Amino acid sequence: MKGYKVNFTASTITITADFAKKMNDPTSGEYKTISQIKKDFPQMKIINKTHKTPRKYVSKATGEEFNCNQFKNLTFDNMEQFINALPNHDELLKSFKFLKYYGGLPQTSRYPVVRRWFVAQFPEFRKNPLFYLYNEVKVIDITPLIQQAKEEAAEKAMKEAVNQD
């Protein structure tokens, strides 16, 4: 019989909703189990186990809602491995490595710039990664991404200067 867990340290009995429903019937095994535990340990408190509401992630760019963080584990290495698996990986790696090593210089971290490029370059990456295996993808222009990074760095520096005054 499952559906309950006894924690002697916290003096609690955690029960599931199904177990609680069955426990309300005096002829059930669940009722007898809880009665025996409460008889042996009267200080025990019964608490209901609740499920955690899944967190929803909303894309800032498209407004799409996802059940999980779609960029979890999207590291430099994982991006590079994905690009290496593509048929026209030479052109794509050139842009990727430029951004990774030089393109993010105005920022303290290069990752946001590279991730922004990767997401713009491969919008179907999470939904349909095989799309890129069978369709040739042209390398997008990285100039706007570098410009955006410079503007963000300048804005951040201006905010820090204002906060120091």
C-alpha positions as CSV (number, residue, x, y, z in Angstrom):
1,M,0.0,0.0,0.0
2,K,1.6,3.2,-1.2
3,G,0.4,6.8,-1.0
4,Y,1.9,7.9,2.4
5,K,5.3,8.6,3.8
6,V,6.1,8.9,7.5
7,N,8.8,11.4,8.6
8,F,9.7,10.7,12.2
9,T,12.1,13.6,12.4
10,A,9.4,16.2,11.4
11,S,6.6,14.2,13.1
12,T,4.5,14.2,9.9
13,I,2.7,11.8,7.7
14,T,2.5,13.0,4.1
15,I,-0.4,11.5,2.1
16,T,-1.4,11.7,-1.5
17,A,-4.9,12.9,-2.6
18,D,-5.8,9.3,-3.7
19,F,-4.7,8.0,-0.3
20,A,-6.7,10.7,1.5
21,K,-9.8,9.8,-0.4
22,K,-9.5,6.1,0.4
23,M,-8.6,6.9,4.0
24,N,-12.0,8.4,4.6
25,D,-13.6,5.0,4.2
26,P,-13.5,3.2,7.7
27,T,-13.4,-0.2,6.1
28,S,-10.3,0.5,3.9
29,G,-6.7,-0.6,4.6
30,E,-5.6,3.1,4.3
31,Y,-7.9,4.0,7.2
32,K,-6.5,1.1,9.3
33,T,-2.9,2.1,8.5
34,I,-3.4,5.8,9.5
35,S,-5.3,4.8,12.6
36,Q,-2.5,2.5,13.7
37,I,0.2,5.1,13.1
38,K,-1.8,7.8,14.9
39,K,-2.4,5.3,17.8
40,D,1.3,4.6,18.1
41,F,2.4,8.2,17.5
42,P,-0.3,10.6,18.5
43,Q,1.9,13.7,18.0
44,M,2.1,13.0,14.2
45,K,0.5,15.5,11.9
46,I,-1.1,14.5,8.6
47,I,-0.2,16.7,5.7
48,N,-1.4,16.5,2.1
49,K,1.1,16.1,-0.7
50,T,0.7,18.7,-3.4
51,H,2.2,18.8,-6.8
52,K,4.3,21.6,-7.9
53,T,2.8,23.7,-10.7
54,P,5.1,23.5,-13.7
55,R,6.8,26.7,-14.5
56,K,6.1,28.2,-17.9
57,Y,8.8,30.0,-19.9
58,V,7.8,32.7,-22.3
59,S,10.1,33.7,-25.2
60,K,10.8,37.4,-25.1
61,A,11.4,37.4,-28.9
62,T,8.3,35.6,-30.1
63,G,6.0,35.4,-27.0
64,E,5.8,31.6,-27.3
65,E,5.2,29.6,-24.1
66,F,7.3,26.6,-23.3
67,N,7.1,24.0,-20.5
68,C,10.8,24.1,-19.9
69,N,13.7,26.6,-20.4
70,Q,14.5,26.0,-24.0
71,F,18.1,27.3,-23.6
72,K,19.0,25.1,-20.7
73,N,22.3,23.4,-21.5
74,L,22.9,25.6,-24.5
75,T,26.6,26.0,-23.9
76,F,29.4,27.1,-26.3
77,D,30.4,23.4,-26.7
78,N,26.8,22.3,-27.4
79,M,26.3,25.1,-30.0
80,E,29.6,24.1,-31.7
81,Q,28.7,20.4,-31.7
82,F,25.4,21.2,-33.3
83,I,27.0,23.4,-36.0
84,N,29.7,20.8,-36.7
85,A,27.0,18.2,-37.5
86,L,25.5,20.4,-40.3
87,P,26.4,20.0,-43.9
88,N,27.6,23.7,-44.4
89,H,29.3,23.9,-41.0
90,D,32.4,25.7,-42.3
91,E,30.6,29.0,-43.0
92,L,28.6,28.8,-39.8
93,L,31.6,28.0,-37.6
94,K,33.4,31.0,-39.0
95,S,30.7,33.3,-37.7
96,F,30.3,31.4,-34.5
97,K,34.0,31.5,-33.6
98,F,34.2,35.2,-34.6
99,L,31.4,36.1,-32.2
100,K,32.7,33.7,-29.5
101,Y,36.2,35.2,-29.5
102,Y,35.9,38.7,-30.7
103,G,32.3,39.8,-31.3
104,G,31.4,40.2,-27.7
105,L,34.3,42.4,-26.7
106,P,32.2,45.4,-25.6
107,Q,30.5,43.2,-23.1
108,T,31.9,41.5,-20.0
109,S,30.4,38.2,-21.2
110,R,30.3,37.0,-24.7
111,Y,27.7,34.3,-24.1
112,P,24.6,36.6,-24.6
113,V,25.8,37.8,-28.0
114,V,26.7,34.3,-29.2
115,R,23.4,32.9,-27.9
116,R,21.5,35.7,-29.6
117,W,23.2,34.9,-32.9
118,F,22.6,31.1,-32.4
119,V,18.9,31.6,-31.8
120,A,18.5,34.0,-34.7
121,Q,20.5,31.7,-37.0
122,F,18.7,28.5,-35.9
123,P,15.1,29.5,-34.9
124,E,14.0,25.8,-35.3
125,F,16.8,24.5,-33.1
126,R,14.5,23.3,-30.3
127,K,11.4,22.5,-32.2
128,N,12.8,20.7,-35.2
129,P,16.6,20.3,-35.2
130,L,16.5,17.9,-38.2
131,F,15.3,20.8,-40.3
132,Y,18.9,22.0,-40.6
133,L,20.2,18.7,-41.7
134,Y,18.0,18.6,-44.8
135,N,17.8,22.3,-45.6
136,E,20.7,24.6,-46.3
137,V,20.9,27.6,-44.1
138,K,22.5,30.9,-45.1
139,V,24.7,32.6,-42.6
140,I,22.9,35.7,-41.2
141,D,24.6,39.0,-40.9
142,I,26.3,39.4,-37.5
143,T,26.8,43.2,-37.7
144,P,23.4,44.1,-36.1
145,L,24.1,41.7,-33.2
146,I,27.5,43.2,-32.6
147,Q,26.0,46.7,-32.8
148,Q,23.3,45.7,-30.3
149,A,26.0,44.4,-27.9
150,K,27.9,47.7,-28.2
151,E,24.7,49.7,-27.4
152,E,23.9,47.5,-24.4
153,A,27.4,47.8,-23.1
154,A,27.3,51.6,-23.5
155,E,23.9,51.7,-21.8
156,K,25.1,49.5,-18.9
157,A,28.2,51.7,-18.5
158,M,26.0,54.8,-18.4
159,K,23.8,53.3,-15.7
160,E,26.8,52.3,-13.6
161,A,28.2,55.9,-13.9
162,V,24.8,57.3,-12.8
163,N,24.7,54.9,-9.8
164,Q,28.2,55.8,-8.7
165,D,27.2,59.5,-8.5
